[in-house]
Amino acid sequence: MKPLLFIVSLLTLTSCVSIRVSSDYDTAVNFADYPTFAFFKPGIDEVQVSDLDKRRILSALESALTLKGFTASETPDMLVSFHTKAEKNVNVNESFMVGWGGPFYGPYGGWGWGWGFNRPYNVNTSTSGILYIDLIDATNKRLIWQGKGTGNLSNGTPEERTAKINEFVTEIMAAYPPKK
């Protein structure tokens, strides 16, 4: 009974996770060689989000990197950039029902019994936001690490948006530096 309870609890917890995270990196890189960072302004200027959200993302990134022991610098070892993408999801669910019923009044008069089927479709759409965080070698401008977070976006209050962005960045940056 205990193993079953553990599995149900684990499934419940993982189904509540709102952000899916993945990362990729250059396996030849020694990440200890990158103690300082700066933001890569040309890349960030091209991001298609509001200036308010850009500032929220930059603030969250700076906090996450500082908490990990990295230092902001005018002559950085690593450049930090990000970009976003929205993804529309369409879910179509079909159910097939067969029924037997009666009595009913027939089309040509009289009472009778009959059967029928119904094939309803449920169509739901949602939008997922994707945040990519890129860490770039400042010397040769090569991508050395990329984190990706996918989750549902909401247009809540500024405080809610800030909390959601902080959650995205924290979850993504938890995978940096990679464990070899």
N, C-alpha and C positions, 0 to 999 in steps of 0.2 A: 504494500500500500504506500509506503514512504517513497519508493522510486517513482510511482505514478504521480504522487503529489508534487515531487520535485520537478518532473517533466512538465506538468500543467503550469506550475509556477514559473518555470523558465520560459515557456511559450507565451504566457501572459506578459511577462516583463519585456521580452523581445518584440512582441507585437505592439507595445506602447512606444517603442523607439521611433522618434519622428524624423531622424536624420540618418541617412545611409552614407557611410564614409568609405572611401577607398584612397589609396595613394600608390604612386609609382616613383622610382628614383633610379639614378645612375649608380650601379653597383660598384663602379671603380672609384667613386668619390669617398674621401675621408671627411665626414661631416664635422669633425672636430676642427678642421681648418677654416671654419666659417663662424667665428665668434661675433662678428659685427654685421650690421645690416643697415640698409637704407631702402626707401621705397622707390620703385622704378616708375617715375612720373609719366614718361611717354606712354607706357602700357596702361596705366591707371586712367589717364585722361581719355582713353578710347572706350572705357567701360560704359555700357548703356544702362546706367541706373541714375537715380537722382543724386544731386550733389550731397543731399542730407544722408542718403544711404551710403555713399562713398565715404563720407567722413565717419559714419558709424563703423563701417568695415575697417577703415584704416586705424581707428582707435582700438577696435577689438584685436586687430593683428599686432599692433604695437604692445598692447597689454600682454597678449599671449606670448610673444617673443621675449619680452622683458622678464616675465615670470619664469621662462625657461633658461634665463641667464644670458641672453643675447643683449648686446649693447648697440644702440643707434649710433651711427657714425657718419661723418662727412666723407670719409674714405673707407667705404665698407668692403667687406669680403664677399658679401652676399646681397643681391638685390631682391626685393620682395614685390611681387605684382599679383594682381588677381583679375579675373573676369567672370562674368555671369552669363547664364543662359536660362531661359524659361522653356519648359517642356509641357505641352498640353497632353494629358492622358485621357483617352476615351475608353471606357469599359462598357461592353455590351454583354448582358446576361440574358440567356434565353431559358424559359421554363416551358415544359410541355405538360398540359393537363388534359386528361380524358375523363369525361363524366357520363353518368347514366342518370337520367332524371325523368320525372313525370309526376303526376299527370300534367299535361299542358294542352292548350287548345291549339289544334293543328291549323295550318294555313288554308286548308280546304274545308274547314269546319270539323266538328267532332273533337273528342278528347282522345289522348293517346299517350304512349310512352316513347321515349327517344333517347338518343345518345349524341354526344358531340365532342369536339376537342377545341382547345384554345392554345395558341402559341404566342404568349405575350413576350415582348422584348423590353428590357429595362436598359436605358442608356444613361450613363453618368459621365460627366467630364470633370476633371480637376487639373490644376496647374501645379507643377513641381518646379521649384527653383533650384538651380545648380550653381554652386559657388566653387570656382577653381582657385586655388592658391598656388602660385608659382614661385619657387625659389631659384634664383639664377646666379651663376658664378659671375661676380662683378668684373673679373679680369677678361674672360673670353666670351661673356654673354651667352653661355650655354645653360640650358635648363638642367638643374641637378635634382630637383624634387618637385613633385606636383601632388597636391591633395585635392580631393573632390568631395563635396558634400551635397547630397540631394535630399530635399524635404519639401513639405508643403509651405507655401507662403501665405501670409495673411496681411491684410491692409488694416492693421489695428492702430492703436494710438502710438505716438512716438516712443513711449516707454516700452510698449509691446514689441515694436519693430526693433528697438535697440536690444531687448532681451533675446529675441529670435536670432538676430545677427551675431550676438555674443555666443549663443549656443552653437550656431553653425561653425564659427571660427574656432571655438574651444574644442569641439568634436574633431574637426579636421586636423588641427595642430597637435592633437594628442598622438597622432601617428608620426610626428617629427621630433627628434631625428629618428630615422628608421633603425630598428633593431636587427643587426645582422646575425 
